[in-house]
Amino acid sequence: MSQKNVLKGVFLVALGATSYGMLATFVKIAYDQGFTTAEVTTSQFILGILGLLLINAFQKVKHKDNVVKATTKNIFNLMFAGTSMGMTSLFYYLAVKYIPVSIGIVLLMQTVWMGVLLEMILEKKIPSLQKIIAVFIVLGGTVLATNIINNDIELDWRGICWGILAAASFTTTMFTANRVAVGISSAQRSLYMLLGGAVIVFSFALATQNAPFNFSIFLKWGIVLSLFGTIIPPILMNAGFPLTGIGLGSIVSALELPVSVTMAFVLLNEKVILLQWVGIVLIILAIIIMNISFRKDNHL
């Protein structure tokens, strides 16, 4: 693979990760304007589905018979896998309702050690020393990044629980997304996974939205949330990861963490002390350690 293609992949993944990193701050602002979690997620998913339908229709017209159509089995598997995507959005947005965005994104990054644990269970083998070291660095970085060693900081337990659940469901999404129906286009895969996630989101909205639905969310925040949460990131990352490879792609996607914290610091005026930045750097370092190869390759 040429260096030019790798750089293109890095650029695409970086843009996708940056988009994801902005999301929670926008959700927090929407909360401050009186919108509910049900309104936020419903608008994001409905407009996201409409956007991906348009993209798929454009690809079908442009490439005509060259587009590989999803089978019924592909659609079912992708929609089933997408339910975890819906749960990730719900849990993450519920988390930042009770805790700062800078803490919420750190909890979401617990996917690093959860992924190692899930891989160990599914493949029934002990993880490498490299991964074990990375897990301990993540845990240490999390202690610093959440600032729990400071007695003056009190975190709402509801936010912590939702954050951990978001990380667990996100771990499931990452495992299934890279293994289900990989032969069809990224736009089709994103659409069907989004439809599966919509089932969860709409069910939550029906169960929890007691007041009349505020449809102004669609114009005020729905377009922004759908673009940065359900349209741009999955398409860019699905296009970028094959060019970078999983290892380099995972390292670049860690950009989501500092972007999210910086956005919260600048737009929400969240207090982020030096100790927390050290923890964030440690988590990014752990992701690099986990994905870098220390073996010498004589063919490079």
Secondary structure, 3 states (H helix, E strand, C coil): CCHHHHHHHHHHHHHHHHHHHHHHHHHHHHHHCCCCHHHHHHHHHHHHHHHHHHHHHHHHHHHHHHCCCCCHHHHHHHHHHHHHHHHHHHHHHHHHHHCCHHHHHHHHCCHHHHHHHHHHHHHCCCCCHHHHHHHHHHHHHHHHHCCCCCCCCCCCHHHHHHHHHHHHHHHHHHHHHCCCCCCCCHHHHHHHHHHHHHHHHHHHHHHHCCCCCCCCHHHHHHHHHHHHHHHHHHHHHHHHHHHHCHHHHHHHHCCHHHHHHHHHHHHCCCCCCHHHHHHHHHHHHHHHHHHCCCCCCCCC
